[in-house]
Amino acid sequence: MSDTPVAAAVAYPLLGLDISERRIGVALADTPLAAPRPLFTYTRTTRARDLAQCAEWAARYACNGIVVGLPLHMDGTPGPRATWMRRFTRHLERLVTVSVWLQDERLTTVEAEEVLRERGLRREEREAHVDALAAALILDRFLREHA
């Protein structure tokens, strides 16, 4: 993960990623004046293809940084998924020329589910959008913590 101090390095646009075992939620923060917005959800294939796809999104949206959700246990300790995510992020850093930061993602999926449920979306619709919304929440949390 980037050694660049966050406050000195945050420049827009920023890409947000919520990576689960089956999907990657993608979000974008265009400017400091607009809230991060969910873009889409990608169904994962292989690690190599997923990494290449993340690098392609960063290039497509001309991103100046990438924020990846870090899955920690509720007590804040890392587990096997956090170890996997750190390794994935190190590989991603080799493919892009921008900083990549990890952001605690605890409860973002739960929050995203609640938002989508309140909007009246059916279960299938929520499943299609939850990861992208979680990515936007991760990105928003990162920006608030490093404002």
N, C-alpha and C positions, 0 to 999 in steps of 0.2 A: 504494500500500500504506500501511497505517496509520502515522502519525507517532507514535501513542501508544506510550510505552515498554511493551514486552511484559510485563515482570515486574509492573508496576503495573496492567496492564489485564486480565490473565487471570482470567476468571470463567467458571464452568461454567453450563450446558453449552457445549461447543465443537463445531463442525461441522468435519469434515475432508473435503477433496475431492482426489481424484487424477484429473486431467483429461487424457485422452489424445485422440487424433484422432477416435476412434470412440465412446468411452464416458467416463462419469464415475463413479468409485467414491466412495461416500458412507460416512462413519463418524461416530461420535458419542462424545464423552467427557462422560459425565454428571456425574461427581464426581472429585475428586482421588484418591479411594481406589480407584477402579475403572479398569482398563485401557480405553483406547478400544476400541470394538467396531465391526466392520464392519456396515453396515446393508444396503445393496443396491448394485446397479450399474444405471445409467441409460444407455440408448443415446442418444447425441447426435443432435440434429436440425439446428437452425439456431443461430447464435450468440445471436440475440435470445431464442429460446425456451430455450436452455440457461441463459442468464443469469437469465431470469425463474424458471426452475425452481430454480436455486441459491438465489435470494432466497426463494422459497416454502419450501424446506426449512429455511432459517435461521429463518423465522417459525414453521413447523410445530413445530419442536423447541425453540422459544423460546431460541435460541442467543444467547450473549453475545459470540461471536466466531467467525470462520471462518479456518481454516488451509488454504491451497491449496498443493499441491506445485509446486515450481519445478524444471523440468527443466534441469539444468546438465550440461555435458560432464563426463567423468570427471576432468578436470584442474581442475574448478571454474569454468571460464569459461562465460559465457552464450552461447547460440547463437540461431538463429531461433525455436526453440520457446520459449525463455525470454523472448524479446522479445514473442512472441505472448501468453504467459501473463501477463506484466506488464500488457499492454494489456487482456486479459480481466478481470484483477483490478481494474484502475482502473474499468472499466465496472460490475463487480459492486459496488464501493464506492458507486456512485451509487444503487444500488437497495436498499441495506440501511442500517440505522442502527447497525450494530455494526462493530467493527474487523475488518479483513481483513489477515492476514499471509501472507507467502510463506515456505515452508520447503523447503530443499534436499531433493529426493526421490531423489537418486542411489541406485540399487540397491534401492529399496523394492519394485519390481515383481519383481525377481529373488528377493528374500527371500520375498515373498508366494508366488511360484511354488514355491519350495522347501518352504515350510510346507505348502502344499496337496498337493504331491506326497508328502511324508512322511505325510500323513493318508490317503493311498491314493486320492485323488480321480482320476477319469479326466480326460483332457484337456478334454472338453466341460464337465465340472463345474468344473475349475480356471479355464477361461475365464470362466465365469459368476460366479466369486467373487474372482478375482485383483485386480480394481480396487478393490473395497470393502475387501479386506484391505490392499492397498497404502495406501489412504486412512487406515486405522487405524494403520498403521506410520508414516506421515508425521505424523499427529497425535501419536503416542507420542513420536517423535523431537523434535517441537516442545516438548512438555511437559517432556521430560527436559532439553533445552537451556535452558529458561526456568523451571526449578523455583525 
